[in-house]
Amino acid sequence: MEKNFFIQNRKKLAENLKDNSLIVLFSGNPQHKSADEDYTFLPNMNFYYNTGLKRESFILVVLKTNDKIVERIYIEKPDPQLEKWVGKKLRKDEVKDISGIEKVIYLEEFKSNLNTILNTKNIENVYLDLEKSSWNDDFKKSHLFARDLNKKYPHINIINIYNKISEIRMIKSEEEIKNIKKAISITKEGIENLMKNSKPGLYEYQLEAFFDFSIKYNGAKDYAFKTIAASGENATILHYEENNQILKENDLILFDLGAKWDYYSSDISRTFPVNGKFSKRQREVYESVLEAEVKTIEKVKPGITLKELNDYTKSILIEKAKKLNILKNDDEITKYYFHGVSHHMGLDTHDVGDRDKKLEKGMVITVEPGLYIEDENIGIRIEDDVLITDDGCINLSEDIIKTVDEIEEFMKNR
């Protein structure tokens, strides 16, 4: 991503700050795993979105006084001895080149500088990213900072900026869409590698490994999320994660997977027969789900909500389920379809944003209907990623094969 992207993101953010205010965003720290090992570090995505910086312990400060904006970024001071063990830290000029922020300061000066600002600039508000996904979530660095700040400066208003950043992130730029497309193209090759190597007798994780190899070979360093590789009855479990069953001759296997490219996700689901050939019943169920997906994509346009989209999808699946003789009453559909058809997608696979907000041009969402018939060992989900346009949408993953005939032809010729 070019630094102008991050400069423009900060400009949008600053427009939402009251005068005599500052915003403080933390990149975060790696979580401890065990002994002397940490989990792989992933920066706070709101911090990354506004800086382009991927390193731990960094702090962004944006000051707004008298309608003038001053930006500072605080970074770790390089330690030549430590760098022999863990690699080089970013230098000040590199941080400037990536973020477009001119004032780069070492972390040791953060608290003293902040104290000076709070005492001399008549600051009334401090904005922090105080997102919590659940009541029981552990405190993040921003929450601990808010608590400390409130004790030391009880007269200052602490305001949660998370929802405003989320709102800005919902509309994707051309650069973001380009990254999502790249993630999808890598995922496409990975899916084709799965189909080429599928055969009875493998474990689910052995087949999954062909996707792992493919995306890493093609430059994706991370997955969008933990891969679901669910064969037979396992595919009727929405978030099945064990991936440790043996593939059987007449089973279908459902893959829900994706790659990341420069932190931007793809999220694709495909279901195909382990042996390359659908049974008559599998074809009937599969084509019912496919029709629901195609019609739902055709329904996507600005002005519709995700709930309205899901209600439409559900009405199609109810009709199809009746024809499949698995449904008598409409309200029984939740036994066979029990999730939403869509979510926003971007830096996070289940991306930030108000799910009740009407779709707008530039948003990227998934479309993923499914039918899960436990007593027949059939679970089918088909998922694509679509970009909202002026009057409809573009299927960004349309090149990934999904019709019965396409899948069988591809697997026949492997």
ABEGO torsion letter per residue (X at the ends): XBAAAAAAAAAAAAAABBBGBBBBBBAEBBBBABEABBBBBBBBAAAAAAAGBABBGBBBBBBBBGGBBBBBBBBBBBBAAAAAAAEBBBBAAAAAAAAGBABBBBAAAAAAAAAAAAAAAGBABBBBBABBABAABBBBAAAAAAAAAAAABAABBBBBAAAAAAAAAABBBAAAAAAAAAAAAAAAAAAAAAAAABBBGBBAAAAAAAAAAAAAAAGBABBABBBBBBBEAAAABAABAAGABBBBAABBBBBBBBBBBGGBBBBBBBBBBAAGBBBAAAAAAAAAAAAAAAAAAAABBBGBBAAAAAAAAAAAAAAAAAAAGABABAAAAAAABABBABBBBEABABBBEBAABBBBBGBBBBBBBBBBBAAAGBBBBBBBBBBBBAABBBBAAAABBABAAAAAAAAAAX
